[in-house]
C-alpha cells in the first residue's frame, strides 16, 4: 500500500488565487451517536498549474507533498465543467456556492 496517494472528488468554490483553487469535498457519513446520515464537508487548497479550473468545475484532486503552508493537494483532472455565469447572476451564484 506504500506509495498510494489519496484522491478526492469535489467542486471548485474559489479560483481567485494564482495557481491555486479551493475545492469543497462532501461525503455522507453516519452520525456516531444518533445514526442519521449527515453530510460532512471539507475544503482543500489544491495546486492548479495551468490555472484551468473555474468556479463550479467538478475536479479530482490528489494528495501531494506540501507546496505551501496550506496547500497539500493538486488537481489531477477536471471531470466536468461548471456553467459560466457573468454579471449579477454570477454574483448570486458565488454567494450560494461560497457562503
Z-matrix of the N, CA and C atoms (Angstrom, degrees):
N
C 1 1.448
C 2 1.524 1 110.83
N 3 1.326 2 117.60 1 -10.49
C 4 1.459 3 120.26 2 179.45
C 5 1.520 4 109.67 3 -63.83
N 6 1.327 5 116.19 4 139.24
C 7 1.450 6 120.47 5 179.79
C 8 1.513 7 113.70 6 92.52
N 9 1.329 8 117.74 7 -6.19
C 10 1.467 9 120.95 8 177.75
C 11 1.523 10 108.62 9 -76.76
N 12 1.311 11 116.92 10 127.96
C 13 1.455 12 121.06 11 177.50
C 14 1.515 13 109.51 12 -100.65
N 15 1.324 14 116.36 13 139.47
C 16 1.455 15 120.24 14 178.55
C 17 1.520 16 109.49 15 -72.52
N 18 1.317 17 116.02 16 143.62
C 19 1.463 18 122.27 17 177.41
C 20 1.513 19 109.03 18 -124.65
N 21 1.318 20 115.93 19 148.08
C 22 1.456 21 122.55 20 176.35
C 23 1.520 22 107.96 21 -137.02
N 24 1.326 23 116.10 22 153.02
C 25 1.463 24 121.68 23 174.91
C 26 1.516 25 107.12 24 -118.92
N 27 1.345 26 115.89 25 130.44
C 28 1.454 27 119.59 26 -177.40
C 29 1.512 28 111.84 27 -155.44
N 30 1.325 29 114.99 28 -173.61
C 31 1.457 30 122.79 29 -176.76
C 32 1.528 31 108.92 30 -115.11
N 33 1.330 32 116.35 31 135.84
C 34 1.463 33 121.47 32 178.57
C 35 1.527 34 108.55 33 -72.63
N 36 1.341 35 116.57 34 123.93
C 37 1.462 36 120.42 35 179.11
C 38 1.527 37 111.98 36 -108.37
N 39 1.346 38 117.91 37 -14.40
C 40 1.458 39 120.37 38 176.89
C 41 1.524 40 109.25 39 -152.44
N 42 1.344 41 114.73 40 136.65
C 43 1.467 42 119.96 41 177.21
C 44 1.526 43 110.54 42 -131.89
N 45 1.307 44 117.24 43 26.79
C 46 1.462 45 121.07 44 -174.20
C 47 1.519 46 114.38 45 -76.90
N 48 1.325 47 117.25 46 -22.24
C 49 1.466 48 119.85 47 -179.19
C 50 1.527 49 110.27 48 -85.57
N 51 1.318 50 115.70 49 155.74
C 52 1.455 51 120.64 50 179.04
C 53 1.527 52 109.41 51 -77.69
N 54 1.333 53 117.35 52 123.97
C 55 1.467 54 124.88 53 178.41
C 56 1.531 55 113.36 54 61.74
N 57 1.320 56 117.23 55 21.12
C 58 1.458 57 121.33 56 178.40
C 59 1.522 58 109.18 57 -140.27
N 60 1.330 59 115.67 58 138.03
C 61 1.459 60 121.29 59 173.82
C 62 1.521 61 108.20 60 -127.56
N 63 1.326 62 115.48 61 154.34
C 64 1.460 63 121.17 62 174.50
C 65 1.520 64 106.92 63 -104.41
N 66 1.334 65 116.18 64 125.06
C 67 1.462 66 122.21 65 -175.94
C 68 1.523 67 108.65 66 -115.37
N 69 1.345 68 116.05 67 128.92
C 70 1.460 69 120.95 68 175.66
C 71 1.521 70 108.76 69 -97.28
N 72 1.327 71 116.33 70 123.65
C 73 1.461 72 122.76 71 -179.74
C 74 1.524 73 107.72 72 -111.63
N 75 1.330 74 116.73 73 127.09
C 76 1.459 75 121.20 74 177.70
C 77 1.513 76 109.56 75 -111.30
N 78 1.334 77 115.63 76 142.30
C 79 1.451 78 120.17 77 172.97
C 80 1.515 79 107.67 78 -139.41
N 81 1.312 80 116.11 79 150.47
C 82 1.453 81 121.17 80 178.95
C 83 1.518 82 107.78 81 -100.08
N 84 1.323 83 115.50 82 126.51
C 85 1.454 84 120.27 83 -178.66
C 86 1.520 85 109.57 84 -131.30
N 87 1.298 86 115.47 85 161.94
C 88 1.443 87 121.27 86 177.65
C 89 1.523 88 108.59 87 -90.91
N 90 1.327 89 117.50 88 131.38
C 91 1.460 90 120.97 89 178.53
C 92 1.526 91 109.06 90 -62.40
N 93 1.344 92 117.50 91 132.28
C 94 1.461 93 119.64 92 -173.44
C 95 1.532 94 114.05 93 -61.24
N 96 1.330 95 118.09 94 -33.76
C 97 1.461 96 120.43 95 -176.98
C 98 1.520 97 112.82 96 -97.46
N 99 1.328 98 117.36 97 -46.52
C 100 1.460 99 121.00 98 -171.24
C 101 1.525 100 114.05 99 -94.64
N 102 1.321 101 117.51 100 -15.45
C 103 1.456 102 120.37 101 175.24
C 104 1.513 103 115.56 102 80.68
N 105 1.322 104 118.03 103 -4.79
C 106 1.461 105 120.49 104 178.84
C 107 1.520 106 109.59 105 -72.95
N 108 1.317 107 115.80 106 144.97
C 109 1.464 108 119.37 107 177.26
C 110 1.525 109 109.03 108 -80.32
N 111 1.324 110 115.10 109 127.97
C 112 1.460 111 121.09 110 -178.71
C 113 1.527 112 108.94 111 -128.59
N 114 1.329 113 115.36 112 156.55
C 115 1.463 114 120.48 113 178.26
C 116 1.518 115 109.35 114 -92.54
N 117 1.309 116 115.80 115 126.17
C 118 1.463 117 121.75 116 175.04
C 119 1.522 118 107.18 117 -106.51
N 120 1.325 119 115.90 118 131.89
C 121 1.462 120 120.35 119 -178.51
C 122 1.520 121 109.56 120 -116.58
N 123 1.318 122 114.96 121 145.37
C 124 1.467 123 120.75 122 174.90
C 125 1.519 124 107.57 123 -138.29
N 126 1.317 125 115.84 124 146.43
C 127 1.469 126 121.21 125 178.01
C 128 1.519 127 108.40 126 -114.89
N 129 1.315 128 115.45 127 130.51
C 130 1.462 129 121.61 128 -179.91
C 131 1.524 130 109.06 129 -122.97
N 132 1.330 131 116.68 130 140.02
C 133 1.463 132 121.02 131 169.91
C 134 1.517 133 107.06 132 -90.23
N 135 1.333 134 115.47 133 127.50
C 136 1.463 135 120.27 134 -175.65
C 137 1.523 136 110.13 135 -125.94
N 138 1.323 137 115.38 136 145.61
C 139 1.461 138 122.35 137 179.88
C 140 1.528 139 109.80 138 -78.55
N 141 1.336 140 116.11 139 130.07
C 142 1.462 141 123.03 140 179.88
C 143 1.527 142 106.88 141 -127.06
N 144 1.314 143 116.64 142 91.12
C 145 1.466 144 122.29 143 -170.50
C 146 1.523 145 113.27 144 -58.12
N 147 1.339 146 118.77 145 -42.94
C 148 1.465 147 121.29 146 -176.23
C 149 1.530 148 113.47 147 -93.93
N 150 1.325 149 118.79 148 5.98
C 151 1.470 150 122.14 149 -175.60
C 152 1.525 151 111.11 150 52.27
N 153 1.321 152 117.63 151 44.14
C 154 1.462 153 121.77 152 -175.24
C 155 1.525 154 113.17 153 -92.16
N 156 1.323 155 118.66 154 -18.64
C 157 1.462 156 121.82 155 -175.76
C 158 1.522 157 110.94 156 -83.09
N 159 1.322 158 115.83 157 143.60
C 160 1.454 159 123.08 158 176.68
C 161 1.519 160 108.94 159 -125.54
N 162 1.325 161 116.94 160 163.74
C 163 1.462 162 121.42 161 179.39
C 164 1.526 163 109.06 162 -59.92
N 165 1.320 164 116.33 163 132.53
C 166 1.456 165 121.82 164 179.48
C 167 1.514 166 114.16 165 98.10
N 168 1.331 167 118.14 166 -13.20
C 169 1.469 168 120.78 167 179.25
C 170 1.524 169 110.08 168 -69.61
N 171 1.319 170 115.63 169 143.38
C 172 1.467 171 121.75 170 174.05
C 173 1.523 172 106.69 171 -95.92
N 174 1.342 173 116.90 172 123.13
C 175 1.461 174 121.32 173 -172.65
C 176 1.525 175 111.66 174 -130.11
N 177 1.321 176 115.06 175 157.94
C 178 1.467 177 122.14 176 171.34
C 179 1.524 178 106.76 177 -105.98
N 180 1.338 179 116.71 178 126.41
C 181 1.457 180 120.90 179 178.09
C 182 1.526 181 108.73 180 -114.62
N 183 1.316 182 115.38 181 152.39
C 184 1.460 183 121.61 182 -177.70
C 185 1.525 184 108.56 183 -129.51
N 186 1.324 185 115.86 184 143.93
C 187 1.454 186 121.50 185 179.61
C 188 1.529 187 109.76 186 -68.38
N 189 1.328 188 116.18 187 142.55
C 190 1.460 189 121.15 188 -178.32
C 191 1.538 190 109.35 189 -144.79
N 192 1.305 191 116.40 190 -179.02
C 193 1.458 192 120.00 191 177.89
C 194 1.538 193 108.80 192 -67.01
N 195 1.322 194 118.27 193 159.64
C 196 1.460 195 119.73 194 178.28
C 197 1.525 196 111.37 195 -62.19
N 198 1.328 197 115.87 196 123.94
C 199 1.463 198 121.30 197 179.71
C 200 1.522 199 111.58 198 -101.29
N 201 1.334 200 117.03 199 -21.87
C 202 1.455 201 122.44 200 175.42
C 203 1.523 202 106.76 201 -159.44
N 204 1.309 203 117.02 202 -168.80
C 205 1.459 204 120.18 203 -177.28
C 206 1.522 205 111.70 204 -62.44
N 207 1.330 206 117.60 205 -38.68
C 208 1.465 207 121.66 206 -176.42
C 209 1.525 208 113.78 207 -109.03
N 210 1.313 209 118.49 208 -14.40
C 211 1.467 210 121.49 209 -168.51
C 212 1.525 211 111.36 210 -97.61
N 213 1.350 212 115.46 211 111.82
C 214 1.465 213 122.02 212 179.72
C 215 1.523 214 111.82 213 -126.62
N 216 1.324 215 117.97 214 9.69
C 217 1.459 216 122.77 215 -175.78
C 218 1.523 217 109.25 216 -130.54
N 219 1.336 218 116.34 217 157.34
C 220 1.467 219 121.53 218 177.62
C 221 1.519 220 108.61 219 -135.74
N 222 1.329 221 116.32 220 146.41
C 223 1.459 222 121.13 221 178.51
C 224 1.518 223 108.30 222 -74.97
N 225 1.321 224 116.51 223 123.50
C 226 1.461 225 120.63 224 178.02
C 227 1.530 226 110.60 225 -92.89
N 228 1.343 227 117.63 226 -42.03
C 229 1.462 228 120.18 227 -177.02
C 230 1.516 229 110.22 228 -155.98
N 231 1.328 230 115.20 229 148.27
C 232 1.463 231 121.38 230 170.96
C 233 1.521 232 105.99 231 -93.70
N 234 1.324 233 116.88 232 115.13
C 235 1.459 234 121.13 233 -175.88
C 236 1.522 235 112.45 234 -84.71
N 237 1.329 236 116.14 235 -35.03
C 238 1.461 237 120.05 236 -176.03
C 239 1.521 238 108.61 237 -154.63
N 240 1.302 239 116.73 238 134.05
C 241 1.458 240 121.26 239 179.75
C 242 1.524 241 109.94 240 -82.08
N 243 1.335 242 116.22 241 141.13
C 244 1.456 243 121.30 242 175.84
C 245 1.505 244 109.71 243 -84.15
N 246 1.319 245 115.85 244 166.98
C 247 1.462 246 120.19 245 178.19
C 248 1.520 247 109.49 246 -71.09
N 249 1.324 248 116.03 247 141.78
C 250 1.455 249 121.75 248 179.23
C 251 1.518 250 107.57 249 -93.49
N 252 1.326 251 116.26 250 117.74
C 253 1.455 252 121.72 251 -179.84
C 254 1.515 253 109.19 252 -117.87
N 255 1.328 254 116.22 253 147.08
C 256 1.459 255 121.29 254 177.33
C 257 1.515 256 109.11 255 -135.19
N 258 1.311 257 115.99 256 158.42
C 259 1.455 258 121.49 257 176.68
C 260 1.517 259 112.68 258 76.97
N 261 1.349 260 116.42 259 -149.58
C 262 1.471 261 120.72 260 -176.44
C 263 1.526 262 112.97 261 -62.60
N 264 1.327 263 117.47 262 -31.34
C 265 1.463 264 120.39 263 179.14
C 266 1.523 265 110.61 264 -65.03
N 267 1.332 266 117.19 265 -35.96
C 268 1.466 267 120.91 266 179.25
C 269 1.521 268 110.45 267 -67.54
N 270 1.322 269 117.15 268 -39.95
C 271 1.465 270 120.30 269 179.35
C 272 1.534 271 110.26 270 -64.88
N 273 1.328 272 117.44 271 -40.64
C 274 1.465 273 120.81 272 179.14
C 275 1.529 274 110.26 273 -66.67
N 276 1.321 275 117.19 274 -41.59
C 277 1.467 276 120.62 275 178.60
C 278 1.519 277 111.29 276 -65.06
N 279 1.327 278 117.25 277 -36.83
C 280 1.459 279 121.46 278 179.01
C 281 1.533 280 110.39 279 -63.69
N 282 1.334 281 116.87 280 -38.73
C 283 1.466 282 120.10 281 178.16
C 284 1.518 283 110.74 282 -67.41
N 285 1.330 284 118.46 283 -33.97
C 286 1.454 285 121.77 284 179.78
C 287 1.519 286 110.20 285 -72.86
N 288 1.331 287 117.63 286 -45.71
C 289 1.458 288 122.38 287 -177.39
C 290 1.520 289 111.50 288 -72.10
N 291 1.319 290 116.50 289 -37.56
C 292 1.465 291 120.93 290 -173.47
C 293 1.537 292 109.58 291 -123.04
N 294 1.350 293 118.10 292 75.05
C 295 1.475 294 120.13 293 -174.03
C 296 1.508 295 113.95 294 -66.55
